[in-house]
Amino acid sequence: MDDFFSEKQKQDIAFFNENLEKWVADPLMKMKYAVISDKVLHNTFDTFENALNFAVSKFPPREYVIQQIISQTEMTGFLYSAYAPA
């Protein structure tokens, strides 16, 4: 999996993780999709598709990351309820 992301993307993911707690606490940012490049949050969007359209129009391939601003505990809870056996 290490070879899947470029070095630049790994740095941008680290930047995202460093700021996630602060962004999750902001009700205007929580649950949005963040577009990050060069360790800069360039914009946030309500949908992944809008974030992707923005990123593709602004940055070369493998020069950005898109991450949803959601806490790890909320994500785990969502995945558990989505896949929990009945």
C-alpha positions in Angstrom: 0.0 0.0 0.0 3.0 2.3 0.5 3.5 2.4 -3.2 -0.1 3.5 -3.9 0.5 7.1 -2.6 3.1 9.4 -3.9 5.4 11.0 -1.4 3.6 14.3 -1.8 0.2 12.6 -1.1 1.7 11.0 2.0 2.7 14.4 3.3 -0.8 15.8 2.5 -2.4 12.9 4.3 -0.2 13.6 7.3 -1.2 17.3 7.2 -4.9 16.2 7.1 -4.4 13.9 10.1 -2.6 16.7 12.1 -5.5 19.1 11.5 -8.4 16.6 11.6 -9.4 17.2 15.3 -9.6 21.0 14.7 -11.6 20.6 11.5 -14.1 18.1 13.0 -14.8 20.6 15.8 -15.9 23.2 13.2 -19.6 22.5 12.4 -19.1 24.2 9.0 -16.4 21.7 8.0 -17.5 18.5 9.7 -18.6 15.8 7.2 -17.3 17.8 4.2 -14.7 16.5 1.7 -11.4 18.4 1.9 -9.1 18.9 -1.1 -5.5 19.1 0.1 -2.4 19.8 -2.0 1.0 21.0 -0.8 -0.1 20.7 2.8 -2.8 23.3 2.1 -6.5 22.9 2.6 -7.7 24.4 -0.7 -11.5 23.9 -0.3 -14.2 21.7 1.2 -17.3 20.3 -0.5 -20.5 18.6 0.4 -19.9 15.7 -2.0 -16.9 13.6 -3.0 -17.9 14.2 -6.7 -17.7 18.0 -6.3 -14.4 17.7 -4.5 -13.0 15.4 -7.2 -14.2 17.7 -10.0 -12.4 20.7 -8.3 -9.2 18.8 -7.7 -9.0 17.4 -11.2 -9.5 20.8 -12.7 -6.8 22.4 -10.5 -4.0 19.8 -9.9 -2.1 17.2 -11.8 -2.7 13.5 -11.0 -1.1 12.3 -7.7 -0.7 15.9 -6.6 -3.7 16.1 -4.2 -5.7 14.1 -1.8 -9.4 14.2 -0.9 -10.4 13.2 2.6 -13.7 13.4 4.4 -13.6 15.4 7.6 -15.0 12.9 10.0 -13.7 11.6 13.3 -12.3 8.1 13.5 -14.9 7.1 16.1 -17.8 8.3 14.0 -16.4 6.4 11.0 -16.0 3.2 12.9 -19.5 3.5 14.3 -20.9 4.1 10.8 -19.0 1.1 9.3 -20.1 -1.1 12.2 -23.8 -0.3 11.8 -23.5 -0.6 8.0 -22.0 -4.1 8.2 -23.3 -5.4 11.4 -25.1 -8.7 11.0 -28.9 -8.6 11.6 
